[in-house]
């Protein structure tokens, strides 16, 4: 059964009927942010699970208010904005390393269109990927790259297409998504994957600063999957604070933070942790949402951040 459209005052009335305390700002904020994004995205920690089950509809816990929900919504928005800022820096580092390492090994402008320039099916399987999907993965990637080179309307690609009659990977890669880069990396030859990992480690190293060391290729595969998904959560304005990604849905925001260290310089990562500490310290000590964040491990995470920044 489809749900009927509700006017703002009807939305407020619905929330009130379900036991949520509203105030003079509720209608304005719903008008600005939208019911679905605000309520449906962040209501769960404030519901009375038993009452909701017995009634067959949402029922809020005693004392729960719209301002509580909006505090969590606002915290998550700030977390997304902060995280996205650093994830796109990491994405740029990965993009450069992937295109440079492949282009160094394959010097012709359109070598990325040839299957023989990617890993073999056995190497693909040894990397932990499904051998049965190898042929389709290579075909999908080369078709995507070819289409981008031929039809992209990005000004820099049109220029290379018109002037040089070919678009090299180190130009083309700037029109690829982070997910496309992950796909490309997974199909690179083993030595080229190692070259990518080495280049990332070297390019993020700073003089007289600690560094997390060289990346293992298999670790990088996991990292890329996680970073791509968290980047997309941020870019598409989805719920971040409680997100879990990865093949087993076992990587949360806290785990992702430490993965990100490998793809930022030391000073960038410390800047990120400092910004993150300020936001999370405020969140875990907020009367409205502190219990929600603490239940997800953010209080302990806050202590880890403080220790790391000493």
C-alpha positions in Angstrom: 0.0 0.0 0.0 1.5 3.4 -1.0 1.9 6.1 1.5 -0.1 9.3 0.9 1.6 12.7 0.5 1.4 14.8 3.7 1.6 18.6 4.0 4.1 20.0 6.5 1.5 20.5 9.2 0.2 17.0 8.7 3.7 15.6 9.1 4.1 17.5 12.4 0.7 16.1 13.5 1.8 12.6 12.6 5.0 12.9 14.7 3.0 14.2 17.6 0.5 11.4 17.4 3.4 8.9 17.6 4.7 10.5 20.8 7.4 12.7 19.5 7.8 16.1 21.2 7.8 18.9 18.6 8.6 22.6 19.0 8.2 25.9 17.1 11.1 25.1 14.8 9.9 21.6 13.7 7.7 22.7 10.8 10.4 25.1 9.4 13.1 22.4 9.6 10.9 19.8 8.0 10.2 22.3 5.2 13.9 22.9 4.7 15.4 19.4 5.2 12.5 17.1 4.3 10.7 14.5 6.3 12.3 11.4 4.7 15.9 12.6 5.1 15.4 13.8 8.7 12.9 11.5 10.3 13.3 8.2 8.4 17.0 8.5 8.4 17.6 9.2 12.1 14.5 8.2 14.1 15.5 4.6 15.0 17.6 5.4 18.2 14.7 7.4 19.6 11.9 4.8 19.0 10.4 2.6 21.7 11.0 -0.8 20.0 8.4 -2.7 22.1 5.6 -0.1 21.6 6.4 0.1 17.9 6.1 -3.7 17.5 2.9 -3.9 19.4 1.2 -1.0 17.6 2.6 -2.0 14.1 3.8 1.6 13.6 6.5 3.9 14.9 6.1 4.9 18.6 8.7 7.2 20.2 10.4 6.6 23.6 9.2 8.8 26.4 10.8 12.2 26.3 12.1 11.8 22.7 11.9 15.0 20.7 12.3 16.3 17.2 15.3 18.3 18.4 17.0 15.0 19.4 16.5 13.6 15.9 17.7 16.8 14.3 20.8 16.9 16.5 21.8 13.5 15.2 20.9 14.5 11.6 23.1 17.6 12.0 26.0 15.7 13.6 26.0 13.2 10.7 25.9 16.0 8.1 29.0 17.6 9.7 30.7 14.2 9.8 30.0 13.7 6.1 31.4 17.1 5.2 34.5 16.6 7.2 35.2 13.1 6.0 34.5 13.9 2.3 37.1 16.6 2.5 39.9 14.1 3.3 38.5 11.2 1.3 38.8 13.2 -1.9 42.4 14.0 -1.1 43.1 10.2 -0.7 41.2 9.6 -4.0 43.5 12.0 -5.8 46.6 10.3 -4.4 45.3 6.9 -5.5 44.2 8.2 -8.9 47.7 9.6 -9.6 49.5 6.4 -8.5 47.2 4.1 -10.6 47.5 6.1 -13.8 51.3 6.6 -13.4 52.1 3.0 -12.6 50.1 1.6 -15.5 51.3 4.3 -18.0 54.9 3.6 -16.9 54.6 0.0 -17.8 52.4 0.5 -20.9 53.7 3.5 -22.9 51.3 3.6 -25.9 48.4 6.0 -25.5 45.6 3.5 -25.7 47.2 0.5 -24.1 44.5 0.5 -21.5 42.1 -0.9 -24.2 44.1 -4.1 -24.6 43.3 -7.2 -22.5 46.9 -8.4 -22.5 47.9 -5.4 -20.5 45.9 -6.5 -17.5 46.4 -9.4 -15.1 45.7 -13.0 -16.2 42.7 -15.0 -14.9 45.1 -16.9 -12.5 46.5 -13.7 -11.1 43.0 -12.3 -10.7 42.0 -15.4 -8.7 45.2 -15.3 -6.7 44.3 -11.8 -5.7 41.1 -13.1 -4.1 38.7 -12.3 -6.9 36.2 -14.6 -8.5 37.9 -16.2 -11.6 34.5 -16.8 -13.1 34.0 -13.1 -13.4 37.4 -12.3 -14.9 36.4 -12.1 -18.6 33.3 -10.0 -17.9 35.3 -7.7 -15.6 38.0 -7.0 -18.2 35.4 -6.5 -21.0 33.4 -4.2 -18.8 36.4 -2.1 -17.9 37.9 -1.8 -21.4 34.4 -0.9 -22.8 34.0 1.7 -20.2 37.4 3.2 -20.8 36.9 3.2 -24.6 33.5 4.9 -24.3 34.9 7.5 -22.0 37.8 8.2 -24.4 35.5 8.4 -27.4 32.4 10.1 -26.1 33.3 12.1 -22.9 32.4 15.8 -23.2 35.0 16.8 -20.5 36.9 19.7 -22.0 40.4 18.2 -21.3 39.4 14.9 -23.0 37.8 16.6 -26.0 41.1 18.5 -26.4 43.3 15.4 -26.5 40.8 13.6 -28.7 40.8 16.5 -31.2 44.4 17.5 -31.1 46.2 14.1 -30.6 43.6 11.7 -31.8 44.1 9.6 -28.6 43.5 10.0 -24.9 46.3 8.6 -22.6 45.3 7.1 -19.3 46.9 9.8 -17.3 44.4 12.2 -18.8 41.5 9.8 -19.0 41.7 8.8 -15.4 40.6 12.3 -14.4 37.1 11.6 -15.8 36.8 8.2 -14.0 34.9 7.7 -10.7 36.6 6.4 -7.6 34.7 3.1 -8.2 36.1 2.9 -11.7 39.6 3.4 -10.3 39.0 0.5 -7.8 37.9 -1.7 -10.8 41.0 -0.7 -12.7 43.3 -1.4 -9.8 41.8 -4.9 -9.3 42.7 -5.8 -12.8 46.3 -4.5 -12.9 49.2 -6.9 -13.2 50.7 -7.9 -9.8 53.9 -5.9 -10.2 51.9 -2.8 -11.2 49.7 -3.1 -8.1 52.9 -3.2 -6.0 54.2 -0.1 -7.8 50.9 1.7 -7.0 51.2 0.8 -3.3 54.9 1.9 -3.3 54.1 5.2 -5.0 51.3 6.0 -2.5 53.7 5.3 0.4 56.4 7.4 -1.0 54.2 10.3 -2.1 52.5 10.6 1.3 55.8 10.4 3.3 56.9 13.6 5.0 60.4 14.4 6.2 60.9 13.8 9.9 57.3 12.6 10.3 56.1 9.1 11.2 54.5 7.0 8.5 52.4 3.8 8.5 54.9 2.0 6.2 54.4 0.4 2.8 51.0 -1.0 1.9 50.4 -4.6 1.2 48.6 -5.1 -2.1 45.9 -7.3 -0.5 45.3 -4.7 2.2 44.9 -2.1 -0.5 42.2 -4.1 -2.2 40.2 -4.0 1.1 41.0 -0.4 1.7 39.8 0.7 -1.8 36.5 -1.1 -1.4 35.9 0.5 1.9 37.1 4.0 0.9 35.0 4.0 -2.3 31.9 3.1 -0.4 32.4 5.7 2.4 33.2 8.3 -0.2 29.9 7.6 -2.0 28.0 7.7 1.2 29.4 11.2 1.8 28.9 12.3 -1.8 25.3 11.1 -1.9 24.2 12.5 1.4 23.5 9.1 3.0 23.7 8.2 6.6 27.3 7.9 7.7 27.7 7.7 11.5 26.4 4.1 11.7 27.3 2.9 8.2 28.9 -0.5 7.8 30.5 -1.6 4.5 32.7 -4.3 3.1 31.9 -7.8 2.0 30.8 -8.8 5.5 29.4 -5.4 6.4 31.9 -5.3 9.2 33.8 -2.1 8.6 32.4 0.9 10.4 33.4 4.6 10.4 35.9 4.0 13.2 37.8 1.3 11.2 37.7 3.3 8.1 39.5 6.2 9.8 42.6 4.2 10.4 42.6 2.8 6.8 42.6 6.4 5.5 45.9 7.1 7.2 47.8 5.3 4.5 46.5 7.7 1.8 47.2 11.0 3.5 50.4 12.7 4.5 51.1 12.7 8.2 50.2 16.4 8.5 46.9 15.9 6.6 46.0 12.9 8.8 46.7 14.7 12.0 44.6 17.6 10.8 41.8 15.2 10.0 42.0 13.6 13.5 42.1 17.0 15.1 38.9 18.1 13.3 37.3 14.8 14.0 38.1 14.9 17.7 36.4 18.3 18.0 33.2 17.0 16.3 33.1 13.7 18.2 33.9 15.2 21.6 31.0 17.5 21.2 28.7 14.7 20.0 29.4 12.1 22.7 28.9 14.8 25.4 25.7 16.1 23.9 22.6 15.2 26.1 20.5 14.5 23.0 22.8 12.1 21.0 25.6 11.2 23.3 24.0 7.8 24.3 23.5 7.0 20.6 27.1 7.6 19.7 28.5 6.0 22.8 26.5 2.8 21.9 28.4 2.7 18.6 31.8 3.0 20.2 32.4 6.7 19.6 33.3 7.4 23.2 36.1 4.9 23.1 37.0 6.2 19.6 37.2 9.7 21.1 39.7 8.5 23.7 41.8 6.8 20.9 41.9 10.1 19.0 43.0 12.0 22.1 45.8 9.5 22.7 46.9 9.6 19.0 47.1 13.4 19.0 49.2 13.7 22.2 
